[in-house]
């Protein structure tokens, strides 16, 4: 008796469950990591914000999480090749949306930067749109270039120019250097994955080292304390990172974050019992990892890092076994996005990096970042569903559902 004949002999509920089981092939390991991180994020947002804001921030974050999870499931049903065909349009829309922050009455300025638009009590960062947009566009262009990846003219036109245009517009229009660097970082990772000759990266590393040395000398010899405090908040952040004792007001967040992690010790002071969060400005955002360190200790920090490492590994596994090069590049770009944000956020919390204003995925408070992060996970789930050897459901000419399963179980 075939599988479909067996299902036909069941009752209505049995047939419905059988159909749903075959209709949606879910990557349970990736889903588990998402649910754990999302749930933990909601708990920590409440712990970090309840004293000042009660449950208002938690309610907003729960609303975005529910909408984002539903959006993730919906996107997981959309063939990622559809997004690839729309890549150039999505990229242009994302670029145009950056101009909205400059419209009076619509754009919002905070901490010296115009990065948000406010509509009906909700704020949104248009720059967040460019992260998935550049991933989708570069997955398309790098696939189309094929063996021509690395040749100067096509690489400049189809890879370097779109990435630098996006990063440049983010910086010029929103003054958001950290997001611009993440966009460039995603482009570098995708170019590395697609480039056939890895020797070129020796020169890339030398170039990055030269840039880092030049930046250090520039801030050491050119930028003064008065200039940093009076007119350039970004220069102030870098100098405060290099010389925290000389810039006590500018380095306050970083110093308090280190205090919080140090106070937490091995097991932490207990969930909700942290004290440094009352002195940190908006601890539910950029410095929420410090709150985790104080309240849950080294064990809590290690658990979060493990969950992120597991999720990134899972995404890269999907990229490795994807149906085609396009799917592999898409998943690799999304994995790079998650990894870069985690490294930057935690690096800032432990003072390995200057304050960048980058949120911790799933954990930090923020609607636009969380929503787009969940939609990106929907793309990964769709790529995972199409891995050769997965169960695929097709609609036959007679309207019956047919399932097929390959011999390969690579993921």
Order of alpha helices (4+ residues) and beta strands (2+ residues): alpha-alpha-alpha-alpha-alpha-alpha-beta-beta-beta-alpha-alpha-alpha-alpha-alpha-alpha-alpha-alpha-alpha-alpha-alpha-beta-beta
